[in-house]
Amino acid sequence: MHLNLIGWAAIAVLCLAGAGVGYAGCRLGGAPVAPGIVGGALAVLAGLVIVDRRRWARLTSTPSGRSEG
């Protein structure tokens, strides 16, 4: 994966948001917060990987060196 600085920053912000949601959910539910923080961040990463894999699966490729048409 080739991301620029803005792409990596976006991933970091999304992971922090997921960790915050996990933290809040555990605090409201009375559960230990550490697993919620890690779980929230990992859920965001898993979601990003799934979306990326689906996007790459839709791409079509042609053998290199051949021109179409």
C-alpha positions as CSV (number, residue, x, y, z in Angstrom):
1,M,0.0,0.0,0.0
2,H,1.4,3.4,-1.0
3,L,-0.1,6.2,1.0
4,N,1.1,9.8,1.3
5,L,1.2,11.7,4.5
6,I,-2.4,12.7,4.3
7,G,-3.5,9.1,3.7
8,W,-1.6,7.9,6.8
9,A,-3.0,10.7,8.9
10,A,-6.5,9.8,7.8
11,I,-6.0,6.2,8.9
12,A,-4.6,7.4,12.2
13,V,-7.6,9.7,12.8
14,L,-10.0,6.9,11.9
15,C,-8.2,4.5,14.3
16,L,-8.3,7.1,17.1
17,A,-12.1,7.6,16.4
18,G,-12.6,3.8,16.6
19,A,-10.6,3.6,19.8
20,G,-12.8,6.4,21.2
21,V,-16.0,4.7,20.3
22,G,-14.6,1.5,21.9
23,Y,-13.6,3.4,25.0
24,A,-17.0,5.1,25.4
25,G,-18.9,1.8,24.8
26,C,-16.9,0.0,27.5
27,R,-17.3,2.9,29.9
28,L,-21.1,2.9,29.4
29,G,-21.3,-0.9,29.6
30,G,-19.1,-1.1,32.7
31,A,-16.5,-3.3,30.9
32,P,-12.7,-3.0,31.0
33,V,-11.7,-0.2,28.7
34,A,-8.4,-1.5,27.4
35,P,-9.9,-4.3,25.2
36,G,-12.5,-1.8,23.9
37,I,-9.9,0.7,22.8
38,V,-7.9,-1.9,21.0
39,G,-11.0,-3.6,19.6
40,G,-12.3,-0.3,18.3
41,A,-9.1,0.6,16.5
42,L,-8.7,-2.9,15.0
43,A,-12.3,-2.8,13.8
44,V,-11.6,0.3,11.9
45,L,-8.5,-1.2,10.3
46,A,-10.4,-4.4,9.4
47,G,-13.1,-2.3,7.8
48,L,-10.5,-0.3,5.8
49,V,-8.9,-3.5,4.6
50,I,-12.2,-5.0,3.5
51,V,-13.2,-1.9,1.6
52,D,-9.7,-1.8,-0.1
53,R,-9.9,-5.4,-1.1
54,R,-13.3,-5.0,-2.6
55,R,-12.1,-2.0,-4.6
56,W,-9.1,-3.9,-5.9
57,A,-11.3,-6.9,-6.8
58,R,-13.4,-4.7,-9.1
59,L,-10.4,-3.5,-11.1
60,T,-9.7,-5.2,-14.3
61,S,-6.3,-5.8,-15.7
62,T,-4.8,-6.5,-19.1
63,P,-1.6,-8.2,-19.8
64,S,1.2,-5.7,-20.1
65,G,2.6,-5.0,-23.5
66,R,-0.8,-5.5,-25.2
67,S,-2.8,-2.7,-26.6
68,E,-6.6,-2.9,-26.6
69,G,-8.6,-2.2,-29.7
